[in-house]
């Protein structure tokens, strides 16, 4: 065995030397894949893709995206204006309100449309402070279904308790937005 090792000694030395040379060349030319990222601001720029918080409890009230008034740092509060905009969207456990503008704090309520086209069962509600809100979600207690019609309405918090009650809180008449749902990725 020793004799065979002596005969192949040169071959073993060449193999070990080749390994180290190959490793050295690879690290010299390959370098660190993340090396240039810290100095190149284009590569390190990340976009925030998180959704705004759901504004339905006291901890999140007023912390959703709001549009500031032009040249002011404060939130724009229109006087006497109430409007809602909703677009067709995928079925699911929340409803996206494209834009809402409220003169006072309001409940945004999602309802299904019944067979005659009027508002039916309430699926969920979200509390929003006065101002302009864009691309906010209203959480639902029961998810929407693909291929159905729904309506978003405004309600005043009549008793001021910030607890939605369709029997005591009053609907703001004439402020609604209708939308349809499409099936989700799972086919629902």
C-alpha positions as a Markdown table, in Angstrom:
| # | Residue | x | y | z |
|---|---|---|---|---|
| 1 | Unk | 0.0 | 0.0 | 0.0 |
| 2 | Unk | 2.8 | 2.4 | 0.8 |
| 3 | Unk | 4.5 | 1.6 | -2.4 |
| 4 | Unk | 1.3 | 2.5 | -4.3 |
| 5 | Unk | 1.0 | 5.7 | -2.4 |
| 6 | Unk | 4.6 | 6.6 | -3.4 |
| 7 | Unk | 3.8 | 5.9 | -7.0 |
| 8 | Unk | 0.8 | 8.2 | -7.0 |
| 9 | Unk | 2.3 | 10.9 | -4.8 |
| 10 | Unk | 2.8 | 13.2 | -7.7 |
| 11 | Unk | -0.8 | 12.7 | -8.8 |
| 12 | Unk | -2.2 | 13.5 | -5.4 |
| 13 | Unk | 0.0 | 16.6 | -5.1 |
| 14 | Unk | -1.3 | 17.9 | -8.5 |
| 15 | Unk | -4.9 | 17.2 | -7.5 |
| 16 | Unk | -4.6 | 19.1 | -4.2 |
| 17 | Unk | -2.8 | 22.0 | -5.9 |
| 18 | Unk | -5.4 | 22.1 | -8.6 |
| 19 | Unk | -8.2 | 22.3 | -6.0 |
| 20 | Unk | -6.6 | 25.2 | -4.2 |
| 21 | Unk | -5.8 | 27.1 | -7.5 |
| 22 | Unk | -9.4 | 26.5 | -8.7 |
| 23 | Unk | -10.8 | 27.8 | -5.4 |
| 24 | Unk | -8.5 | 30.8 | -5.5 |
| 25 | Unk | -9.4 | 31.7 | -9.1 |
| 26 | Unk | -13.2 | 31.3 | -8.4 |
| 27 | Unk | -13.1 | 33.6 | -5.4 |
| 28 | Unk | -11.0 | 36.1 | -7.3 |
| 29 | Unk | -13.3 | 36.4 | -10.3 |
| 30 | Unk | -16.6 | 35.3 | -8.7 |
| 31 | Unk | -16.3 | 37.6 | -5.7 |
| 32 | Unk | -19.2 | 38.1 | -3.3 |
| 33 | Unk | -22.6 | 38.2 | -5.1 |
| 34 | Unk | -23.8 | 40.8 | -2.6 |
| 35 | Unk | -20.7 | 43.0 | -2.6 |
| 36 | Unk | -22.0 | 45.8 | -4.9 |
| 37 | Unk | -25.4 | 46.1 | -3.3 |
| 38 | Unk | -24.4 | 48.3 | -0.4 |
| 39 | Unk | -22.9 | 51.0 | -2.6 |
| 40 | Unk | -25.5 | 50.9 | -5.5 |
| 41 | Unk | -28.6 | 52.7 | -4.3 |
| 42 | Unk | -30.6 | 51.5 | -7.3 |
| 43 | Unk | -30.1 | 47.8 | -6.3 |
| 44 | Unk | -30.9 | 48.4 | -2.6 |
| 45 | Unk | -34.1 | 50.4 | -3.1 |
| 46 | Unk | -37.1 | 48.5 | -1.8 |
| 47 | Unk | -40.7 | 49.4 | -2.2 |
| 48 | Unk | -43.1 | 49.2 | 0.7 |
| 49 | Unk | -45.8 | 46.8 | -0.4 |
| 50 | Unk | -47.6 | 46.5 | 2.9 |
| 51 | Unk | -51.3 | 47.3 | 3.0 |
| 52 | Unk | -52.6 | 50.1 | 5.2 |
| 53 | Unk | -53.9 | 49.1 | 8.6 |
| 54 | Unk | -57.6 | 48.3 | 8.8 |
| 55 | Unk | -59.2 | 51.3 | 10.5 |
| 56 | Unk | -61.8 | 49.6 | 12.6 |
| 57 | Unk | -60.6 | 49.8 | 16.1 |
| 58 | Unk | -59.3 | 52.6 | 18.4 |
| 59 | Unk | -55.6 | 51.6 | 17.9 |
| 60 | Unk | -55.7 | 52.1 | 14.1 |
| 61 | Unk | -58.2 | 55.0 | 13.8 |
| 62 | Unk | -56.6 | 57.7 | 11.7 |
| 63 | Unk | -53.4 | 55.8 | 10.8 |
| 64 | Unk | -54.5 | 54.7 | 7.4 |
| 65 | Unk | -53.3 | 56.5 | 4.2 |
| 66 | Unk | -54.7 | 60.0 | 4.1 |
| 67 | Unk | -54.3 | 62.7 | 1.4 |
| 68 | Unk | -52.9 | 65.9 | 2.9 |
| 69 | Unk | -54.3 | 69.2 | 1.7 |
| 70 | Unk | -52.2 | 71.0 | -0.9 |
| 71 | Unk | -49.2 | 72.8 | 0.7 |
| 72 | Unk | -50.3 | 71.7 | 4.2 |
| 73 | Unk | -49.0 | 69.0 | 6.5 |
| 74 | Unk | -52.5 | 68.5 | 8.0 |
| 75 | Unk | -55.2 | 66.1 | 6.8 |
| 76 | Unk | -57.7 | 67.7 | 4.4 |
| 77 | Unk | -61.2 | 67.8 | 6.0 |
| 78 | Unk | -63.8 | 68.9 | 3.4 |
| 79 | Unk | -66.8 | 70.8 | 4.8 |
| 80 | Unk | -70.1 | 69.0 | 4.2 |
| 81 | Unk | -68.7 | 66.6 | 1.7 |
| 82 | Unk | -69.4 | 62.8 | 1.8 |
| 83 | Unk | -68.5 | 60.6 | -1.1 |
| 84 | Unk | -67.4 | 57.0 | -1.8 |
| 85 | Unk | -65.8 | 55.2 | -4.7 |
| 86 | Unk | -65.4 | 51.5 | -5.1 |
| 87 | Unk | -64.3 | 49.5 | -8.1 |
| 88 | Unk | -65.0 | 45.9 | -9.2 |
| 89 | Unk | -62.7 | 43.6 | -7.3 |
| 90 | Unk | -61.9 | 40.0 | -6.4 |
| 91 | Unk | -64.0 | 38.2 | -3.9 |
| 92 | Unk | -62.6 | 37.9 | -0.4 |
| 93 | Unk | -62.6 | 38.8 | 3.3 |
| 94 | Unk | -62.1 | 42.5 | 2.8 |
| 95 | Unk | -63.4 | 45.2 | 0.4 |
| 96 | Unk | -61.2 | 47.8 | -1.1 |
| 97 | Unk | -62.6 | 51.3 | -1.1 |
| 98 | Unk | -60.9 | 53.3 | -3.8 |
| 99 | Unk | -61.6 | 56.7 | -2.2 |
| 100 | Unk | -63.7 | 58.0 | 0.6 |
| 101 | Unk | -64.2 | 61.6 | 1.6 |
| 102 | Unk | -66.0 | 62.4 | 4.9 |
| 103 | Unk | -66.9 | 65.7 | 6.6 |
| 104 | Unk | -67.1 | 63.8 | 9.9 |
| 105 | Unk | -66.0 | 60.4 | 11.2 |
| 106 | Unk | -68.1 | 57.8 | 9.5 |
| 107 | Unk | -68.7 | 54.0 | 9.3 |
| 108 | Unk | -68.1 | 52.6 | 5.8 |
| 109 | Unk | -70.5 | 49.6 | 5.6 |
| 110 | Unk | -70.4 | 46.8 | 3.0 |
| 111 | Unk | -73.7 | 45.2 | 2.1 |
| 112 | Unk | -74.8 | 42.6 | -0.4 |
| 113 | Unk | -77.4 | 43.5 | -3.0 |
| 114 | Unk | -80.6 | 41.4 | -2.9 |
| 115 | Unk | -82.5 | 40.0 | -5.9 |
| 116 | Unk | -84.3 | 43.3 | -6.5 |
| 117 | Unk | -81.1 | 45.3 | -6.5 |
| 118 | Unk | -81.5 | 47.1 | -3.2 |
| 119 | Unk | -79.1 | 46.8 | -0.2 |
| 120 | Unk | -79.4 | 43.5 | 1.7 |
| 121 | Unk | -77.4 | 41.9 | 4.5 |
| 122 | Unk | -74.5 | 43.8 | 6.1 |
| 123 | Unk | -71.2 | 42.0 | 5.6 |
| 124 | Unk | -68.8 | 44.3 | 7.5 |
| 125 | Unk | -68.0 | 47.8 | 8.6 |
| 126 | Unk | -64.9 | 50.0 | 9.1 |
| 127 | Unk | -64.6 | 53.2 | 11.1 |
| 128 | Unk | -62.9 | 56.1 | 9.4 |
| 129 | Unk | -62.1 | 59.6 | 10.8 |
| 130 | Unk | -63.1 | 62.7 | 8.9 |
| 131 | Unk | -61.0 | 63.5 | 5.8 |
| 132 | Unk | -59.9 | 61.9 | 2.6 |
| 133 | Unk | -59.0 | 58.2 | 2.5 |
| 134 | Unk | -57.6 | 56.3 | -0.5 |
| 135 | Unk | -57.3 | 52.6 | -1.1 |
| 136 | Unk | -58.4 | 51.5 | 2.3 |
| 137 | Unk | -59.8 | 48.1 | 3.3 |
| 138 | Unk | -63.0 | 47.3 | 5.1 |
| 139 | Unk | -62.9 | 44.0 | 7.0 |
| 140 | Unk | -65.8 | 41.7 | 6.5 |
| 141 | Unk | -67.5 | 39.2 | 8.9 |
| 142 | Unk | -68.6 | 37.2 | 5.9 |
| 143 | Unk | -66.5 | 37.2 | 2.7 |
| 144 | Unk | -67.9 | 38.3 | -0.6 |
| 145 | Unk | -68.5 | 35.7 | -3.4 |
| 146 | Unk | -67.4 | 36.0 | -7.0 |
| 147 | Unk | -69.9 | 37.1 | -9.6 |
| 148 | Unk | -72.2 | 39.0 | -7.1 |
| 149 | Unk | -73.2 | 42.6 | -6.6 |
| 150 | Unk | -72.4 | 44.6 | -3.5 |
| 151 | Unk | -72.8 | 48.2 | -2.2 |
| 152 | Unk | -70.7 | 50.4 | 0.1 |
| 153 | Unk | -72.6 | 52.9 | 2.2 |
| 154 | Unk | -71.9 | 55.6 | 4.8 |
| 155 | Unk | -73.3 | 55.6 | 8.3 |
| 156 | Unk | -73.0 | 58.2 | 11.0 |
| 157 | Unk | -72.0 | 57.1 | 14.5 |
| 158 | Unk | -75.2 | 58.5 | 15.9 |
| 159 | Unk | -74.5 | 57.8 | 19.6 |
| 160 | Unk | -70.7 | 58.4 | 19.3 |
| 161 | Unk | -69.6 | 55.1 | 20.8 |
| 162 | Unk | -67.5 | 54.0 | 17.8 |
| 163 | Unk | -69.4 | 50.7 | 17.8 |
| 164 | Unk | -71.3 | 49.9 | 14.7 |
| 165 | Unk | -75.0 | 49.2 | 15.2 |
| 166 | Unk | -77.2 | 49.2 | 12.2 |
| 167 | Unk | -80.2 | 49.8 | 14.4 |
| 168 | Unk | -79.0 | 53.0 | 16.0 |
| 169 | Unk | -76.3 | 54.4 | 13.6 |
| 170 | Unk | -77.9 | 56.4 | 10.8 |
| 171 | Unk | -77.3 | 55.8 | 7.1 |
| 172 | Unk | -76.1 | 58.9 | 5.2 |
| 173 | Unk | -78.6 | 58.9 | 2.4 |
| 174 | Unk | -77.4 | 59.2 | -1.2 |
| 175 | Unk | -73.8 | 58.2 | -0.5 |
| 176 | Unk | -73.2 | 54.8 | -1.9 |
| 177 | Unk | -70.9 | 53.0 | -4.3 |
| 178 | Unk | -71.8 | 49.7 | -6.1 |
| 179 | Unk | -69.3 | 47.1 | -7.3 |
| 180 | Unk | -69.2 | 43.6 | -8.5 |
| 181 | Unk | -66.9 | 40.8 | -7.5 |
| 182 | Unk | -65.0 | 38.4 | -9.7 |
| 183 | Unk | -63.9 | 34.9 | -8.7 |
| 184 | Unk | -60.8 | 34.5 | -6.6 |
| 185 | Unk | -57.8 | 32.5 | -7.7 |
| 186 | Unk | -59.4 | 29.4 | -5.9 |
| 187 | Unk | -62.5 | 29.9 | -8.1 |
| 188 | Unk | -64.8 | 31.2 | -5.3 |
